[in-house]
Amino acid sequence: MKKEKRQKMCLEIIDQFEQLLEEKDISIPCEDSAEEKERHDGGNNARIYGAEYWRLEDGIHKILEQEDSDNTK
């Protein structure tokens, strides 16, 4: 799978996760208090934000890359 397709798929997975959190009225709190404050500035309603978002995105990318690697063997 090309890098661009992996990125798109990753964002689609995160979007599905965000929608579920929205439906359940759950927000994943930021461990960093400055990020948590920044998160709510300007009416941002992201359910997952900052380092937690990037950690999730990185984890999904690693899974997709591993899947690609396994499929090429």
mmCIF file of the N, C-alpha and C atoms, coordinates in Angstrom:
data_MODEL
# 
_entry.id   MODEL 
# 
loop_
_atom_site.group_PDB 
_atom_site.id 
_atom_site.type_symbol 
_atom_site.label_atom_id 
_atom_site.label_alt_id 
_atom_site.label_comp_id 
_atom_site.label_asym_id 
_atom_site.label_entity_id 
_atom_site.label_seq_id 
_atom_site.pdbx_PDB_ins_code 
_atom_site.Cartn_x 
_atom_site.Cartn_y 
_atom_site.Cartn_z 
_atom_site.occupancy 
_atom_site.B_iso_or_equiv 
_atom_site.pdbx_formal_charge 
_atom_site.auth_seq_id 
_atom_site.auth_comp_id 
_atom_site.auth_asym_id 
_atom_site.auth_atom_id 
_atom_site.pdbx_PDB_model_num 
ATOM 1   N N  . MET A 1 1  ? 0.860   -1.173  0.000  1.00 0.00 ? 1  MET A N  1 
ATOM 2   C CA . MET A 1 1  ? 0.000   0.000   0.000  1.00 0.00 ? 1  MET A CA 1 
ATOM 3   C C  . MET A 1 1  ? 0.905   1.234   0.000  1.00 0.00 ? 1  MET A C  1 
ATOM 4   N N  . LYS A 1 2  ? 0.571   2.184   -0.833 1.00 0.00 ? 2  LYS A N  1 
ATOM 5   C CA . LYS A 1 2  ? 1.363   3.410   -0.899 1.00 0.00 ? 2  LYS A CA 1 
ATOM 6   C C  . LYS A 1 2  ? 1.195   4.234   0.366  1.00 0.00 ? 2  LYS A C  1 
ATOM 7   N N  . LYS A 1 3  ? 2.218   5.030   0.636  1.00 0.00 ? 3  LYS A N  1 
ATOM 8   C CA . LYS A 1 3  ? 2.228   5.862   1.842  1.00 0.00 ? 3  LYS A CA 1 
ATOM 9   C C  . LYS A 1 3  ? 0.992   6.766   1.912  1.00 0.00 ? 3  LYS A C  1 
ATOM 10  N N  . GLU A 1 4  ? 0.601   7.352   0.781  1.00 0.00 ? 4  GLU A N  1 
ATOM 11  C CA . GLU A 1 4  ? -0.560  8.252   0.761  1.00 0.00 ? 4  GLU A CA 1 
ATOM 12  C C  . GLU A 1 4  ? -1.845  7.501   1.117  1.00 0.00 ? 4  GLU A C  1 
ATOM 13  N N  . LYS A 1 5  ? -1.957  6.274   0.614  1.00 0.00 ? 5  LYS A N  1 
ATOM 14  C CA . LYS A 1 5  ? -3.150  5.474   0.911  1.00 0.00 ? 5  LYS A CA 1 
ATOM 15  C C  . LYS A 1 5  ? -3.169  5.078   2.387  1.00 0.00 ? 5  LYS A C  1 
ATOM 16  N N  . ARG A 1 6  ? -1.997  4.726   2.935  1.00 0.00 ? 6  ARG A N  1 
ATOM 17  C CA . ARG A 1 6  ? -1.917  4.402   4.368  1.00 0.00 ? 6  ARG A CA 1 
ATOM 18  C C  . ARG A 1 6  ? -2.334  5.598   5.207  1.00 0.00 ? 6  ARG A C  1 
ATOM 19  N N  . GLN A 1 7  ? -1.869  6.801   4.816  1.00 0.00 ? 7  GLN A N  1 
ATOM 20  C CA . GLN A 1 7  ? -2.215  8.018   5.558  1.00 0.00 ? 7  GLN A CA 1 
ATOM 21  C C  . GLN A 1 7  ? -3.723  8.250   5.520  1.00 0.00 ? 7  GLN A C  1 
ATOM 22  N N  . LYS A 1 8  ? -4.314  8.093   4.345  1.00 0.00 ? 8  LYS A N  1 
ATOM 23  C CA . LYS A 1 8  ? -5.761  8.289   4.208  1.00 0.00 ? 8  LYS A CA 1 
ATOM 24  C C  . LYS A 1 8  ? -6.522  7.271   5.055  1.00 0.00 ? 8  LYS A C  1 
ATOM 25  N N  . MET A 1 9  ? -6.089  6.022   5.012  1.00 0.00 ? 9  MET A N  1 
ATOM 26  C CA . MET A 1 9  ? -6.751  4.984   5.794  1.00 0.00 ? 9  MET A CA 1 
ATOM 27  C C  . MET A 1 9  ? -6.611  5.262   7.288  1.00 0.00 ? 9  MET A C  1 
ATOM 28  N N  . CYS A 1 10 ? -5.446  5.709   7.698  1.00 0.00 ? 10 CYS A N  1 
ATOM 29  C CA . CYS A 1 10 ? -5.206  6.046   9.099  1.00 0.00 ? 10 CYS A CA 1 
ATOM 30  C C  . CYS A 1 10 ? -6.171  7.139   9.551  1.00 0.00 ? 10 CYS A C  1 
ATOM 31  N N  . LEU A 1 11 ? -6.312  8.179   8.757  1.00 0.00 ? 11 LEU A N  1 
ATOM 32  C CA . LEU A 1 11 ? -7.212  9.280   9.106  1.00 0.00 ? 11 LEU A CA 1 
ATOM 33  C C  . LEU A 1 11 ? -8.668  8.824   9.148  1.00 0.00 ? 11 LEU A C  1 
ATOM 34  N N  . GLU A 1 12 ? -9.033  7.907   8.256  1.00 0.00 ? 12 GLU A N  1 
ATOM 35  C CA . GLU A 1 12 ? -10.398 7.374   8.266  1.00 0.00 ? 12 GLU A CA 1 
ATOM 36  C C  . GLU A 1 12 ? -10.663 6.564   9.541  1.00 0.00 ? 12 GLU A C  1 
ATOM 37  N N  . ILE A 1 13 ? -9.675  5.800   9.985  1.00 0.00 ? 13 ILE A N  1 
ATOM 38  C CA . ILE A 1 13 ? -9.813  5.027   11.222 1.00 0.00 ? 13 ILE A CA 1 
ATOM 39  C C  . ILE A 1 13 ? -9.961  5.967   12.414 1.00 0.00 ? 13 ILE A C  1 
ATOM 40  N N  . ILE A 1 14 ? -9.119  6.993   12.461 1.00 0.00 ? 14 ILE A N  1 
ATOM 41  C CA . ILE A 1 14 ? -9.204  7.966   13.557 1.00 0.00 ? 14 ILE A CA 1 
ATOM 42  C C  . ILE A 1 14 ? -10.553 8.667   13.531 1.00 0.00 ? 14 ILE A C  1 
ATOM 43  N N  . ASP A 1 15 ? -11.047 8.996   12.342 1.00 0.00 ? 15 ASP A N  1 
ATOM 44  C CA . ASP A 1 15 ? -12.351 9.651   12.225 1.00 0.00 ? 15 ASP A CA 1 
ATOM 45  C C  . ASP A 1 15 ? -13.460 8.756   12.781 1.00 0.00 ? 15 ASP A C  1 
ATOM 46  N N  . GLN A 1 16 ? -13.398 7.468   12.492 1.00 0.00 ? 16 GLN A N  1 
ATOM 47  C CA . GLN A 1 16 ? -14.391 6.535   13.037 1.00 0.00 ? 16 GLN A CA 1 
ATOM 48  C C  . GLN A 1 16 ? -14.316 6.497   14.562 1.00 0.00 ? 16 GLN A C  1 
ATOM 49  N N  . PHE A 1 17 ? -13.097 6.493   15.079 1.00 0.00 ? 17 PHE A N  1 
ATOM 50  C CA . PHE A 1 17 ? -12.898 6.497   16.523 1.00 0.00 ? 17 PHE A CA 1 
ATOM 51  C C  . PHE A 1 17 ? -13.460 7.780   17.132 1.00 0.00 ? 17 PHE A C  1 
ATOM 52  N N  . GLU A 1 18 ? -13.179 8.920   16.488 1.00 0.00 ? 18 GLU A N  1 
ATOM 53  C CA . GLU A 1 18 ? -13.704 10.215  16.962 1.00 0.00 ? 18 GLU A CA 1 
ATOM 54  C C  . GLU A 1 18 ? -15.233 10.206  16.973 1.00 0.00 ? 18 GLU A C  1 
ATOM 55  N N  . GLN A 1 19 ? -15.846 9.645   15.928 1.00 0.00 ? 19 GLN A N  1 
ATOM 56  C CA . GLN A 1 19 ? -17.307 9.595   15.862 1.00 0.00 ? 19 GLN A CA 1 
ATOM 57  C C  . GLN A 1 19 ? -17.885 8.761   17.005 1.00 0.00 ? 19 GLN A C  1 
ATOM 58  N N  . LEU A 1 20 ? -17.247 7.638   17.309 1.00 0.00 ? 20 LEU A N  1 
ATOM 59  C CA . LEU A 1 20 ? -17.711 6.804   18.418 1.00 0.00 ? 20 LEU A CA 1 
ATOM 60  C C  . LEU A 1 20 ? -17.590 7.557   19.737 1.00 0.00 ? 20 LEU A C  1 
ATOM 61  N N  . LEU A 1 21 ? -16.466 8.230   19.946 1.00 0.00 ? 21 LEU A N  1 
ATOM 62  C CA . LEU A 1 21 ? -16.288 9.016   21.165 1.00 0.00 ? 21 LEU A CA 1 
ATOM 63  C C  . LEU A 1 21 ? -17.349 10.111  21.255 1.00 0.00 ? 21 LEU A C  1 
ATOM 64  N N  . GLU A 1 22 ? -17.657 10.741  20.126 1.00 0.00 ? 22 GLU A N  1 
ATOM 65  C CA . GLU A 1 22 ? -18.685 11.787  20.084 1.00 0.00 ? 22 GLU A CA 1 
ATOM 66  C C  . GLU A 1 22 ? -20.044 11.204  20.476 1.00 0.00 ? 22 GLU A C  1 
ATOM 67  N N  . GLU A 1 23 ? -20.397 10.056  19.887 1.00 0.00 ? 23 GLU A N  1 
ATOM 68  C CA . GLU A 1 23 ? -21.682 9.416   20.199 1.00 0.00 ? 23 GLU A CA 1 
ATOM 69  C C  . GLU A 1 23 ? -21.805 9.083   21.681 1.00 0.00 ? 23 GLU A C  1 
ATOM 70  N N  . LYS A 1 24 ? -20.705 8.679   22.280 1.00 0.00 ? 24 LYS A N  1 
ATOM 71  C CA . LYS A 1 24 ? -20.700 8.281   23.688 1.00 0.00 ? 24 LYS A CA 1 
ATOM 72  C C  . LYS A 1 24 ? -20.398 9.446   24.621 1.00 0.00 ? 24 LYS A C  1 
ATOM 73  N N  . ASP A 1 25 ? -20.209 10.626  24.043 1.00 0.00 ? 25 ASP A N  1 
ATOM 74  C CA . ASP A 1 25 ? -19.870 11.835  24.801 1.00 0.00 ? 25 ASP A CA 1 
ATOM 75  C C  . ASP A 1 25 ? -18.643 11.613  25.693 1.00 0.00 ? 25 ASP A C  1 
ATOM 76  N N  . ILE A 1 26 ? -17.605 11.047  25.064 1.00 0.00 ? 26 ILE A N  1 
ATOM 77  C CA . ILE A 1 26 ? -16.348 10.765  25.760 1.00 0.00 ? 26 ILE A CA 1 
ATOM 78  C C  . ILE A 1 26 ? -15.243 11.587  25.114 1.00 0.00 ? 26 ILE A C  1 
ATOM 79  N N  . SER A 1 27 ? -14.444 12.225  25.937 1.00 0.00 ? 27 SER A N  1 
ATOM 80  C CA . SER A 1 27 ? -13.235 12.907  25.470 1.00 0.00 ? 27 SER A CA 1 
ATOM 81  C C  . SER A 1 27 ? -12.045 12.285  26.181 1.00 0.00 ? 27 SER A C  1 
ATOM 82  N N  . ILE A 1 28 ? -10.998 12.012  25.433 1.00 0.00 ? 28 ILE A N  1 
ATOM 83  C CA . ILE A 1 28 ? -9.766  11.488  26.013 1.00 0.00 ? 28 ILE A CA 1 
ATOM 84  C C  . ILE A 1 28 ? -8.978  12.691  26.525 1.00 0.00 ? 28 ILE A C  1 
ATOM 85  N N  . PRO A 1 29 ? -8.774  12.800  27.826 1.00 0.00 ? 29 PRO A N  1 
ATOM 86  C CA . PRO A 1 29 ? -8.068  13.972  28.353 1.00 0.00 ? 29 PRO A CA 1 
ATOM 87  C C  . PRO A 1 29 ? -6.598  13.982  27.935 1.00 0.00 ? 29 PRO A C  1 
ATOM 88  N N  . CYS A 1 30 ? -6.084  15.172  27.728 1.00 0.00 ? 30 CYS A N  1 
ATOM 89  C CA . CYS A 1 30 ? -4.666  15.339  27.417 1.00 0.00 ? 30 CYS A CA 1 
ATOM 90  C C  . CYS A 1 30 ? -3.866  15.196  28.703 1.00 0.00 ? 30 CYS A C  1 
ATOM 91  N N  . GLU A 1 31 ? -2.801  14.436  28.637 1.00 0.00 ? 31 GLU A N  1 
ATOM 92  C CA . GLU A 1 31 ? -1.929  14.310  29.799 1.00 0.00 ? 31 GLU A CA 1 
ATOM 93  C C  . GLU A 1 31 ? -1.253  15.646  30.100 1.00 0.00 ? 31 GLU A C  1 
ATOM 94  N N  . ASP A 1 32 ? -0.920  16.385  29.041 1.00 0.00 ? 32 ASP A N  1 
ATOM 95  C CA . ASP A 1 32 ? -0.274  17.690  29.184 1.00 0.00 ? 32 ASP A CA 1 
ATOM 96  C C  . ASP A 1 32 ? -1.343  18.755  29.432 1.00 0.00 ? 32 ASP A C  1 
ATOM 97  N N  . SER A 1 33 ? -1.270  19.434  30.562 1.00 0.00 ? 33 SER A N  1 
ATOM 98  C CA . SER A 1 33 ? -2.299  20.417  30.925 1.00 0.00 ? 33 SER A CA 1 
ATOM 99  C C  . SER A 1 33 ? -2.350  21.588  29.948 1.00 0.00 ? 33 SER A C  1 
ATOM 100 N N  . ALA A 1 34 ? -1.217  21.974  29.378 1.00 0.00 ? 34 ALA A N  1 
ATOM 101 C CA . ALA A 1 34 ? -1.207  23.061  28.391 1.00 0.00 ? 34 ALA A CA 1 
ATOM 102 C C  . ALA A 1 34 ? -1.958  22.639  27.128 1.00 0.00 ? 34 ALA A C  1 
ATOM 103 N N  . GLU A 1 35 ? -1.765  21.393  26.697 1.00 0.00 ? 35 GLU A N  1 
ATOM 104 C CA . GLU A 1 35 ? -2.505  20.890  25.534 1.00 0.00 ? 35 GLU A CA 1 
ATOM 105 C C  . GLU A 1 35 ? -3.996  20.822  25.832 1.00 0.00 ? 35 GLU A C  1 
ATOM 106 N N  . GLU A 1 36 ? -4.343  20.421  27.042 1.00 0.00 ? 36 GLU A N  1 
ATOM 107 C CA . GLU A 1 36 ? -5.761  20.330  27.414 1.00 0.00 ? 36 GLU A CA 1 
ATOM 108 C C  . GLU A 1 36 ? -6.409  21.706  27.365 1.00 0.00 ? 36 GLU A C  1 
ATOM 109 N N  . LYS A 1 37 ? -5.701  22.728  27.838 1.00 0.00 ? 37 LYS A N  1 
ATOM 110 C CA . LYS A 1 37 ? -6.229  24.093  27.786 1.00 0.00 ? 37 LYS A CA 1 
ATOM 111 C C  . LYS A 1 37 ? -6.345  24.558  26.339 1.00 0.00 ? 37 LYS A C  1 
ATOM 112 N N  . GLU A 1 38 ? -5.295  24.318  25.558 1.00 0.00 ? 38 GLU A N  1 
ATOM 113 C CA . GLU A 1 38 ? -5.276  24.711  24.142 1.00 0.00 ? 38 GLU A CA 1 
ATOM 114 C C  . GLU A 1 38 ? -6.400  24.024  23.372 1.00 0.00 ? 38 GLU A C  1 
ATOM 115 N N  . ARG A 1 39 ? -6.675  22.797  23.730 1.00 0.00 ? 39 ARG A N  1 
ATOM 116 C CA . ARG A 1 39 ? -7.700  22.003  23.066 1.00 0.00 ? 39 ARG A CA 1 
ATOM 117 C C  . ARG A 1 39 ? -9.049  22.716  23.058 1.00 0.00 ? 39 ARG A C  1 
ATOM 118 N N  . HIS A 1 40 ? -9.385  23.402  24.128 1.00 0.00 ? 40 HIS A N  1 
ATOM 119 C CA . HIS A 1 40 ? -10.701 24.025  24.248 1.00 0.00 ? 40 HIS A CA 1 
ATOM 120 C C  . HIS A 1 40 ? -10.724 25.482  23.796 1.00 0.00 ? 40 HIS A C  1 
ATOM 121 N N  . ASP A 1 41 ? -9.574  26.027  23.431 1.00 0.00 ? 41 ASP A N  1 
ATOM 122 C CA . ASP A 1 41 ? -9.532  27.390  22.898 1.00 0.00 ? 41 ASP A CA 1 
ATOM 123 C C  . ASP A 1 41 ? -10.198 27.417  21.523 1.00 0.00 ? 41 ASP A C  1 
ATOM 124 N N  . GLY A 1 42 ? -10.976 28.419  21.281 1.00 0.00 ? 42 GLY A N  1 
ATOM 125 C CA . GLY A 1 42 ? -11.593 28.594  19.965 1.00 0.00 ? 42 GLY A CA 1 
ATOM 126 C C  . GLY A 1 42 ? -12.684 27.596  19.642 1.00 0.00 ? 42 GLY A C  1 
ATOM 127 N N  . GLY A 1 43 ? -13.247 26.946  20.640 1.00 0.00 ? 43 GLY A N  1 
ATOM 128 C CA . GLY A 1 43 ? -14.373 26.048  20.399 1.00 0.00 ? 43 GLY A CA 1 
ATOM 129 C C  . GLY A 1 43 ? -14.003 24.710  19.788 1.00 0.00 ? 43 GLY A C  1 
ATOM 130 N N  . ASN A 1 44 ? -12.749 24.322  19.858 1.00 0.00 ? 44 ASN A N  1 
ATOM 131 C CA . ASN A 1 44 ? -12.336 23.027  19.334 1.00 0.00 ? 44 ASN A CA 1 
ATOM 132 C C  . ASN A 1 44 ? -13.088 21.932  20.083 1.00 0.00 ? 44 ASN A C  1 
ATOM 133 N N  . ASN A 1 45 ? -13.696 21.009  19.349 1.00 0.00 ? 45 ASN A N  1 
ATOM 134 C CA . ASN A 1 45 ? -14.462 19.948  20.001 1.00 0.00 ? 45 ASN A CA 1 
ATOM 135 C C  . ASN A 1 45 ? -13.873 18.560  19.748 1.00 0.00 ? 45 ASN A C  1 
ATOM 136 N N  . ALA A 1 46 ? -12.574 18.509  19.436 1.00 0.00 ? 46 ALA A N  1 
ATOM 137 C CA . ALA A 1 46 ? -11.918 17.223  19.189 1.00 0.00 ? 46 ALA A CA 1 
ATOM 138 C C  . ALA A 1 46 ? -12.009 16.342  20.428 1.00 0.00 ? 46 ALA A C  1 
ATOM 139 N N  . ARG A 1 47 ? -12.337 15.084  20.223 1.00 0.00 ? 47 ARG A N  1 
ATOM 140 C CA . ARG A 1 47 ? -12.474 14.135  21.326 1.00 0.00 ? 47 ARG A CA 1 
ATOM 141 C C  . ARG A 1 47 ? -11.134 13.541  21.734 1.00 0.00 ? 47 ARG A C  1 
ATOM 142 N N  . ILE A 1 48 ? -10.185 13.580  20.817 1.00 0.00 ? 48 ILE A N  1 
ATOM 143 C CA . ILE A 1 48 ? -8.821  13.160  21.125 1.00 0.00 ? 48 ILE A CA 1 
ATOM 144 C C  . ILE A 1 48 ? -7.901  14.200  20.509 1.00 0.00 ? 48 ILE A C  1 
ATOM 145 N N  . TYR A 1 49 ? -6.912  14.652  21.276 1.00 0.00 ? 49 TYR A N  1 
ATOM 146 C CA . TYR A 1 49 ? -6.166  15.846  20.895 1.00 0.00 ? 49 TYR A CA 1 
ATOM 147 C C  . TYR A 1 49 ? -4.716  15.740  21.360 1.00 0.00 ? 49 TYR A C  1 
ATOM 148 N N  . GLY A 1 50 ? -3.853  16.437  20.670 1.00 0.00 ? 50 GLY A N  1 
ATOM 149 C CA . GLY A 1 50 ? -2.466  16.585  21.097 1.00 0.00 ? 50 GLY A CA 1 
ATOM 150 C C  . GLY A 1 50 ? -1.678  15.289  21.035 1.00 0.00 ? 50 GLY A C  1 
ATOM 151 N N  . ALA A 1 51 ? -0.839  15.080  22.041 1.00 0.00 ? 51 ALA A N  1 
ATOM 152 C CA . ALA A 1 51 ? 0.046   13.913  22.070 1.00 0.00 ? 51 ALA A CA 1 
ATOM 153 C C  . ALA A 1 51 ? -0.740  12.609  21.997 1.00 0.00 ? 51 ALA A C  1 
ATOM 154 N N  . GLU A 1 52 ? -1.913  12.588  22.597 1.00 0.00 ? 52 GLU A N  1 
ATOM 155 C CA . GLU A 1 52 ? -2.737  11.376  22.559 1.00 0.00 ? 52 GLU A CA 1 
ATOM 156 C C  . GLU A 1 52 ? -3.193  11.078  21.123 1.00 0.00 ? 52 GLU A C  1 
ATOM 157 N N  . TYR A 1 53 ? -3.557  12.111  20.379 1.00 0.00 ? 53 TYR A N  1 
ATOM 158 C CA . TYR A 1 53 ? -3.931  11.946  18.970 1.00 0.00 ? 53 TYR A CA 1 
ATOM 159 C C  . TYR A 1 53 ? -2.748  11.397  18.181 1.00 0.00 ? 53 TYR A C  1 
ATOM 160 N N  . TRP A 1 54 ? -1.586  12.020  18.369 1.00 0.00 ? 54 TRP A N  1 
ATOM 161 C CA . TRP A 1 54 ? -0.404  11.622  17.597 1.00 0.00 ? 54 TRP A CA 1 
ATOM 162 C C  . TRP A 1 54 ? 0.030   10.206  17.962 1.00 0.00 ? 54 TRP A C  1 
ATOM 163 N N  . ARG A 1 55 ? -0.130  9.820   19.227 1.00 0.00 ? 55 ARG A N  1 
ATOM 164 C CA . ARG A 1 55 ? 0.207   8.459   19.639 1.00 0.00 ? 55 ARG A CA 1 
ATOM 165 C C  . ARG A 1 55 ? -0.717  7.453   18.951 1.00 0.00 ? 55 ARG A C  1 
ATOM 166 N N  . LEU A 1 56 ? -2.001  7.764   18.879 1.00 0.00 ? 56 LEU A N  1 
ATOM 167 C CA . LEU A 1 56 ? -2.952  6.898   18.187 1.00 0.00 ? 56 LEU A CA 1 
ATOM 168 C C  . LEU A 1 56 ? -2.611  6.807   16.704 1.00 0.00 ? 56 LEU A C  1 
ATOM 169 N N  . GLU A 1 57 ? -2.361  7.955   16.078 1.00 0.00 ? 57 GLU A N  1 
ATOM 170 C CA . GLU A 1 57 ? -2.028  7.962   14.651 1.00 0.00 ? 57 GLU A CA 1 
ATOM 171 C C  . GLU A 1 57 ? -0.763  7.149   14.388 1.00 0.00 ? 57 GLU A C  1 
ATOM 172 N N  . ASP A 1 58 ? 0.253   7.333   15.205 1.00 0.00 ? 58 ASP A N  1 
ATOM 173 C CA . ASP A 1 58 ? 1.501   6.592   15.039 1.00 0.00 ? 58 ASP A CA 1 
ATOM 174 C C  . ASP A 1 58 ? 1.267   5.089   15.179 1.00 0.00 ? 58 ASP A C  1 
ATOM 175 N N  . GLY A 1 59 ? 0.465   4.698   16.154 1.00 0.00 ? 59 GLY A N  1 
ATOM 176 C CA . GLY A 1 59 ? 0.170   3.283   16.347 1.00 0.00 ? 59 GLY A CA 1 
ATOM 177 C C  . GLY A 1 59 ? -0.557  2.670   15.162 1.00 0.00 ? 59 GLY A C  1 
ATOM 178 N N  . ILE A 1 60 ? -1.515  3.402   14.615 1.00 0.00 ? 60 ILE A N  1 
ATOM 179 C CA . ILE A 1 60 ? -2.252  2.908   13.443 1.00 0.00 ? 60 ILE A CA 1 
ATOM 180 C C  . ILE A 1 60 ? -1.316  2.784   12.252 1.00 0.00 ? 60 ILE A C  1 
ATOM 181 N N  . HIS A 1 61 ? -0.458  3.788   12.045 1.00 0.00 ? 61 HIS A N  1 
ATOM 182 C CA . HIS A 1 61 ? 0.520   3.722   10.949 1.00 0.00 ? 61 HIS A CA 1 
ATOM 183 C C  . HIS A 1 61 ? 1.399   2.482   11.082 1.00 0.00 ? 61 HIS A C  1 
ATOM 184 N N  . LYS A 1 62 ? 1.861   2.202   12.284 1.00 0.00 ? 62 LYS A N  1 
ATOM 185 C CA . LYS A 1 62 ? 2.725   1.031   12.493 1.00 0.00 ? 62 LYS A CA 1 
ATOM 186 C C  . LYS A 1 62 ? 1.989   -0.262  12.162 1.00 0.00 ? 62 LYS A C  1 
ATOM 187 N N  . ILE A 1 63 ? 0.735   -0.355  12.548 1.00 0.00 ? 63 ILE A N  1 
ATOM 188 C CA . ILE A 1 63 ? -0.059  -1.544  12.226 1.00 0.00 ? 63 ILE A CA 1 
ATOM 189 C C  . ILE A 1 63 ? -0.201  -1.695  10.718 1.00 0.00 ? 63 ILE A C  1 
ATOM 190 N N  . LEU A 1 64 ? -0.540  -0.609  10.031 1.00 0.00 ? 64 LEU A N  1 
ATOM 191 C CA . LEU A 1 64 ? -0.716  -0.662  8.578  1.00 0.00 ? 64 LEU A CA 1 
ATOM 192 C C  . LEU A 1 64 ? 0.593   -0.981  7.870  1.00 0.00 ? 64 LEU A C  1 
ATOM 193 N N  . GLU A 1 65 ? 1.697   -0.414  8.341  1.00 0.00 ? 65 GLU A N  1 
ATOM 194 C CA . GLU A 1 65 ? 3.005   -0.705  7.747  1.00 0.00 ? 65 GLU A CA 1 
ATOM 195 C C  . GLU A 1 65 ? 3.369   -2.174  7.958  1.00 0.00 ? 65 GLU A C  1 
ATOM 196 N N  . GLN A 1 66 ? 3.102   -2.697  9.147  1.00 0.00 ? 66 GLN A N  1 
ATOM 197 C CA . GLN A 1 66 ? 3.394   -4.105  9.424  1.00 0.00 ? 66 GLN A CA 1 
ATOM 198 C C  . GLN A 1 66 ? 2.556   -5.003  8.529  1.00 0.00 ? 66 GLN A C  1 
ATOM 199 N N  . GLU A 1 67 ? 1.296   -4.642  8.345  1.00 0.00 ? 67 GLU A N  1 
ATOM 200 C CA . GLU A 1 67 ? 0.421   -5.416  7.466  1.00 0.00 ? 67 GLU A CA 1 
ATOM 201 C C  . GLU A 1 67 ? 0.978   -5.429  6.046  1.00 0.00 ? 67 GLU A C  1 
ATOM 202 N N  . ASP A 1 68 ? 1.433   -4.270  5.567  1.00 0.00 ? 68 ASP A N  1 
ATOM 203 C CA . ASP A 1 68 ? 2.048   -4.193  4.236  1.00 0.00 ? 68 ASP A CA 1 
ATOM 204 C C  . ASP A 1 68 ? 3.279   -5.086  4.165  1.00 0.00 ? 68 ASP A C  1 
ATOM 205 N N  . SER A 1 69 ? 4.095   -5.011  5.199  1.00 0.00 ? 69 SER A N  1 
ATOM 206 C CA . SER A 1 69 ? 5.323   -5.805  5.247  1.00 0.00 ? 69 SER A CA 1 
ATOM 207 C C  . SER A 1 69 ? 4.997   -7.298  5.227  1.00 0.00 ? 69 SER A C  1 
ATOM 208 N N  . ASP A 1 70 ? 4.005   -7.701  5.996  1.00 0.00 ? 70 ASP A N  1 
ATOM 209 C CA . ASP A 1 70 ? 3.608   -9.111  6.041  1.00 0.00 ? 70 ASP A CA 1 
ATOM 210 C C  . ASP A 1 70 ? 3.060   -9.583  4.699  1.00 0.00 ? 70 ASP A C  1 
ATOM 211 N N  . ASN A 1 71 ? 2.373   -8.699  3.982  1.00 0.00 ? 71 ASN A N  1 
ATOM 212 C CA . ASN A 1 71 ? 1.774   -9.067  2.697  1.00 0.00 ? 71 ASN A CA 1 
ATOM 213 C C  . ASN A 1 71 ? 2.787   -9.161  1.570  1.00 0.00 ? 71 ASN A C  1 
ATOM 214 N N  . THR A 1 72 ? 3.970   -8.599  1.756  1.00 0.00 ? 72 THR A N  1 
ATOM 215 C CA . THR A 1 72 ? 4.982   -8.648  0.698  1.00 0.00 ? 72 THR A CA 1 
ATOM 216 C C  . THR A 1 72 ? 5.937   -9.824  0.880  1.00 0.00 ? 72 THR A C  1 
ATOM 217 N N  . LYS A 1 73 ? 5.746   -10.591 1.931  1.00 0.00 ? 73 LYS A N  1 
ATOM 218 C CA . LYS A 1 73 ? 6.633   -11.748 2.184  1.00 0.00 ? 73 LYS A CA 1 
ATOM 219 C C  . LYS A 1 73 ? 6.155   -12.967 1.446  1.00 0.00 ? 73 LYS A C  1 
# 
